[in-house]
Amino acid sequence: MQQTVEGLIQAIESRQITQVITANPIMIMTALEQPKYMAMMQRAELIVPDGAGLVWALSYVGKPVAGKVAGIDLMHELFALAEVKGWRIFLLGTSPEIIQVTAGKLRERYPKLQLVGVRDGYFQENEDETIINQIREAAPDILLVGRSADKQEPWIDRYKEQLGVPIIMGIGGSFDVLSGKLKRAPKLFIRLRLEWFYRLMQEPWRYKRMLLLPKFVVKVIRDKGKLRL
């Protein structure tokens, strides 16, 4: 986490556009099955392991990392720094109701935070130009994007140069957690590496996506010598 934060500080100070992907096993499996998604991930400036699954996989194939960099924890690190450094934040994603609640919660927790833009993620491709102009006019230092898994990272990859924001990070369902709609896994679940199970209990409809987790484990074990993580 410390190395990640230090790198992002440098990116903001140098105005270097950086797409941050907080990767999980489901994203890795998607990349292995979809060449375009793989190419998109390979173009990202920074990929961090968001969860115990990738930390285990990296260790298993002989490329261990110091630990996971959970997206929601990274966000809070950035929010705290933003208060001190005066960074500007733009929130993009989820429903109109949830994103407004999220903004309100953040203003309560971080009263000095500069939220320069708040926009829901329910927009179509023909609205992209309008959204991009809105973000460019707000001139944020950090853009947090929370959309569906099939849209989030590809959208960032497609428009990051036009957006011109130093840090652009996909944060999945973290807005739901920040707003209070969903609860984050208790420490016991985190310690037992069962965050995915706690999420599944809150959102049973995710079970189809979760079926990729055992496939990921098998893939890592079977192709240990071939994987390029």
Secondary structure as UniProt FT lines:
FT   HELIX           2..14
FT   STRAND          18..23
FT   HELIX           25..33
FT   HELIX           35..43
FT   STRAND          46..49
FT   HELIX           52..60
FT   TURN            61..62
FT   HELIX           71..85
FT   STRAND          88..93
FT   HELIX           96..109
FT   TURN            111..112
FT   STRAND          114..119
FT   HELIX           125..127
FT   HELIX           128..138
FT   STRAND          142..146
FT   TURN            149..151
FT   HELIX           152..163
FT   STRAND          167..170
FT   TURN            172..173
FT   HELIX           174..179
FT   HELIX           187..191
FT   TURN            192..193
FT   HELIX           195..202
FT   HELIX           204..206
FT   HELIX           207..210
FT   HELIX           212..222
FT   TURN            223..226
//
